[in-house]
Amino acid sequence: MMSPAGLEGDPFVTHRNLLFTVAYELLGSAADAEDVLQESWLRWAADDRTDVRDPRAYLVRIVTRQALNHLRSQARRREQYVGEWLPEPLLTSPDVADDVELAESVSIAMLTVLETLGPAERAVFVLREVFDVPYDEIAEAVGKTPAAVRQIAHRAKEHVAARRPRVSVDRAEQEAVVAKFVAAVNSGDMQGLMDVLAPDVVSVADGGGLVKGAARRPIEGAEKMARYLLGGLAKLDRPFLAQPAWINGQPAVRAEVGGELVGAVSVVIEGGRITRIFSVANPNKLGWLDEEAALAR
């Protein structure tokens, strides 16, 4: 996106990574987040900022309002989406994982949970729980009273807590499990794949109706998932390669066919095995996997 020439000291440029992260967590789409930042920059540039005492808070409010407008206007588009809808994956630096709360908040698993919240609930939850924005500032951003925001925050927190992965896995274990998964997939090792998948694993794929072979409904069970995956790979007419990658702050998998990027696979791990698989194959959602996204809180 833009980095206006000669404006290196402008607060918008200074806080750009934070603003992108806020927009991305609210929308689950990097492309939409960039659109929101473009709109927010135009708003910021046109505003009379004489009385703005806290540019960071002011900018977060602008971005939040623009993101809410996007969420509401795109509700119909999400309803008409073919198959399962998953967030747009981001290539991230391993350093993102050093901020545990940030890494968890941008994980595909968490963003998928946030999709079950309404627009205002999602905004309140993200601003409060991830970015620790005061209630009165959130109230200004979402157009509600501080008392109402506190109630929304409480409900949203309970809603997310009931659905979020409760597993805490250290980085070394995550990387080891992903490495086993990659090795099994690349070698077509059925038993190796069964060993790394939890018996009750659930796999969700997002092909957007554009990718042949992308399941439109979740697949449940290790054997069913392993047969489906290896069976599909056996039908390919070009070489398949899975590679470890850091996606959305977590160890994940980049998938290529004939050297061409075809998907990103994120996982949830518990007890040394994969319990959830999120596969994004929609080609319109893979544009952010060639360059690391700069995230910040």
C-alpha positions in Angstrom: 0.0 0.0 0.0 0.9 3.7 0.0 3.7 5.1 2.0 3.2 8.8 1.1 6.5 10.3 -0.1 7.8 12.9 2.3 5.5 11.9 5.1 7.8 9.6 7.1 7.0 11.4 10.3 3.2 11.5 9.8 1.4 9.6 12.5 -0.4 7.5 9.9 2.9 6.2 8.5 4.3 5.8 12.0 1.4 3.6 13.1 0.7 1.9 9.8 1.6 -1.6 10.9 -0.7 -1.3 13.9 -3.5 0.0 11.8 -3.1 -2.8 9.3 -3.2 -5.3 12.1 -6.4 -3.8 13.5 -8.1 -3.8 10.2 -7.0 -7.4 9.3 -8.2 -8.8 12.6 -11.6 -7.1 12.1 -12.0 -8.3 8.6 -10.0 -11.5 8.2 -8.8 -10.3 4.8 -5.6 -8.5 4.0 -6.9 -7.2 0.7 -9.9 -5.6 2.5 -7.6 -4.3 5.3 -5.6 -2.5 2.7 -8.7 -1.0 1.2 -9.7 0.2 4.7 -6.2 1.8 5.2 -6.5 3.6 1.9 -9.9 5.0 2.9 -8.6 5.8 6.4 -5.6 7.7 4.9 -7.9 9.8 2.8 -10.1 10.6 5.8 -7.0 11.4 8.0 -5.5 13.6 5.3 -8.7 15.6 4.9 -9.5 16.0 8.6 -8.9 19.1 10.7 -6.5 17.6 13.3 -5.9 20.8 15.3 -7.4 19.3 18.4 -6.2 15.7 18.0 -4.1 15.0 21.2 -3.6 11.3 20.6 -3.1 10.6 16.9 -2.7 6.8 17.5 -6.1 6.5 19.2 -7.7 8.8 16.7 -6.4 6.7 13.8 -7.5 3.5 15.4 -11.0 5.0 15.6 -11.0 5.9 12.0 -9.8 2.5 10.9 -12.3 0.7 13.1 -15.2 2.7 11.7 -14.1 2.1 8.1 -13.7 -1.7 8.9 -17.1 -1.8 10.4 -18.6 -0.3 7.3 -16.8 -3.0 5.2 -18.0 -5.8 7.5 -21.6 -4.7 7.2 -21.5 -4.1 3.5 -19.9 -7.4 2.8 -22.3 -9.6 4.9 -24.2 -10.6 1.7 -21.0 -11.5 -0.1 -20.0 -13.8 2.7 -23.5 -15.5 2.7 -23.2 -16.2 -1.0 -19.6 -17.6 -0.7 -19.3 -21.1 -2.2 -18.2 -23.6 0.4 -16.4 -22.8 3.6 -15.1 -19.3 4.1 -11.6 -19.0 5.8 -9.5 -15.9 6.5 -6.9 -14.8 4.0 -3.5 -16.2 5.2 -0.5 -14.0 5.8 3.1 -14.9 5.6 4.6 -13.7 8.9 8.0 -13.6 10.5 8.8 -16.2 13.2 9.3 -13.1 15.4 5.5 -12.6 15.5 5.3 -15.7 17.7 7.4 -13.9 20.3 4.3 -11.8 21.1 2.1 -14.8 22.2 -1.1 -12.8 22.5 -0.6 -11.2 19.0 0.3 -14.5 17.4 -2.8 -16.2 18.9 -5.1 -13.3 17.9 -4.0 -13.5 14.2 -4.0 -17.3 14.0 -6.3 -18.7 11.4 -8.0 -20.7 14.2 -8.8 -17.5 16.2 -9.8 -15.5 13.1 -12.3 -18.3 12.2 -13.8 -18.0 15.7 -14.1 -14.2 15.3 -16.1 -14.8 12.2 -18.9 -16.1 14.5 -19.2 -12.6 16.1 -21.3 -9.8 14.8 -19.5 -6.7 13.5 -19.8 -4.6 16.7 -18.9 -7.6 18.9 -15.9 -8.4 16.9 -14.7 -4.8 17.0 -15.2 -4.5 20.7 -13.5 -7.8 21.4 -10.5 -7.1 19.2 -9.9 -3.6 20.4 -10.2 -4.5 24.1 -8.7 -8.0 24.3 -5.9 -7.7 21.7 -5.1 -4.0 21.6 -6.2 -3.0 25.2 -8.1 0.0 24.0 -10.0 1.8 26.9 -13.7 1.3 26.9 -14.5 5.0 26.3 -12.3 5.0 23.2 -14.0 1.9 21.9 -17.3 3.5 22.5 -16.3 6.4 20.3 -15.1 4.0 17.6 -18.3 1.8 17.5 -20.8 4.5 18.2 -22.1 3.1 21.5 -22.0 4.1 25.2 -19.1 2.9 27.4 -21.6 1.0 29.5 -23.0 -0.8 26.4 -19.4 -1.5 25.2 -18.6 -3.2 28.6 -21.6 -5.5 28.2 -20.7 -6.3 24.6 -17.1 -7.0 25.6 -18.3 -9.4 28.3 -20.6 -11.3 26.0 -18.0 -11.4 23.2 -15.3 -12.7 25.6 -17.5 -15.5 26.8 -18.5 -16.4 23.2 -14.9 -16.6 22.1 -13.7 -18.4 25.2 -16.3 -21.2 24.5 -15.0 -21.7 20.9 -11.3 -20.8 20.9 -8.6 -23.5 21.0 -7.6 -23.8 24.7 -4.3 -25.6 23.9 -1.0 -24.1 24.7 1.8 -25.6 22.7 5.4 -24.4 22.6 7.0 -23.4 19.4 9.4 -26.4 19.3 6.5 -28.9 19.5 4.5 -27.0 16.9 7.4 -27.1 14.5 8.1 -30.7 15.1 4.5 -31.8 14.5 4.3 -29.7 11.3 7.6 -31.2 10.1 6.1 -34.7 10.6 3.0 -33.7 8.7 5.0 -32.3 5.8 7.2 -35.4 5.6 4.2 -37.7 5.6 2.4 -35.7 2.9 5.4 -35.4 0.6 6.2 -39.1 0.8 2.6 -40.3 0.6 3.1 -42.1 3.9 -0.4 -43.1 5.0 0.7 -44.5 8.4 2.9 -41.4 9.0 -0.1 -39.2 8.3 -2.3 -41.2 10.6 0.3 -41.0 13.4 0.3 -37.2 13.3 -3.4 -36.7 13.0 -5.7 -36.9 16.0 -8.4 -39.5 15.6 -11.1 -36.9 15.7 -9.3 -34.3 13.5 -11.5 -31.9 11.6 -10.3 -30.4 8.3 -11.9 -27.3 6.7 -10.9 -26.2 3.2 -11.6 -23.0 1.4 -11.5 -23.2 -2.4 -14.0 -20.5 -3.0 -15.7 -22.7 -5.6 -12.7 -22.2 -7.8 -10.5 -25.2 -7.0 -11.4 -28.7 -8.0 -10.8 -31.2 -5.2 -11.2 -28.7 -2.4 -13.9 -30.2 -0.1 -16.8 -27.9 0.4 -17.7 -29.4 3.8 -15.5 -30.2 6.8 -13.9 -33.7 6.8 -13.9 -35.5 10.1 -11.7 -38.3 11.3 -8.0 -39.2 10.7 -8.4 -42.1 8.3 -11.0 -40.3 6.2 -8.9 -37.2 6.1 -5.7 -39.1 5.2 -7.3 -41.0 2.4 -8.9 -37.9 1.0 -5.6 -36.0 1.1 -3.3 -38.7 -0.3 -5.9 -39.8 -2.8 -6.1 -36.2 -4.2 -2.4 -35.8 -4.4 -2.1 -39.1 -6.3 -4.2 -37.7 -9.1 -2.0 -34.7 -9.7 -0.2 -34.5 -13.0 2.6 -32.3 -11.7 4.9 -32.8 -8.7 3.5 -31.7 -5.3 5.6 -30.2 -2.6 4.7 -29.2 1.0 7.1 -26.9 2.8 7.1 -25.5 6.4 6.2 -21.8 6.6 5.3 -19.3 9.2 1.7 -18.2 8.5 -0.4 -16.0 10.8 2.2 -16.2 13.6 2.2 -20.1 13.6 4.2 -22.9 12.1 2.2 -23.9 9.0 2.5 -25.3 5.5 2.9 -23.8 2.1 1.7 -26.1 -0.7 3.0 -26.0 -4.3 2.2 -28.0 -7.4 4.8 -27.9 -10.2 6.5 -25.0 -8.3 3.3 -23.0 -8.3 1.7 -21.9 -5.0 -1.6 -23.6 -4.6 -2.5 -23.4 -0.9 -1.7 -22.6 2.7 -2.4 -25.0 5.5 -2.7 -23.9 9.2 -3.2 -26.4 12.0 -4.2 -26.6 15.7 -2.1 -29.1 17.7 -3.0 -30.9 21.0 -1.1 -33.7 22.7 1.5 -33.9 19.8 -1.2 -34.4 17.2 -3.1 -32.2 14.8 -6.7 -31.6 15.9 -7.8 -29.0 13.3 -6.7 -28.3 9.7 -7.5 -25.1 7.9 -6.6 -25.2 4.2 -6.9 -22.1 2.0 -6.7 -22.9 -1.7 -8.8 -20.1 -3.2 -6.3 -18.4 -5.5 -7.8 -15.0 -4.7 -6.6 -15.4 -1.1 -3.0 -16.4 -1.7 -1.5 -13.1 -2.7 0.0 -12.4 0.8 2.2 -15.5 1.0 5.2 -14.2 -1.0 6.2 -11.3 1.3 6.1 -11.1 5.1 3.3 -8.9 6.5 4.4 -6.4 9.1 2.1 -6.8 12.1 2.2 -4.7 15.3 0.2 -4.0 18.5 
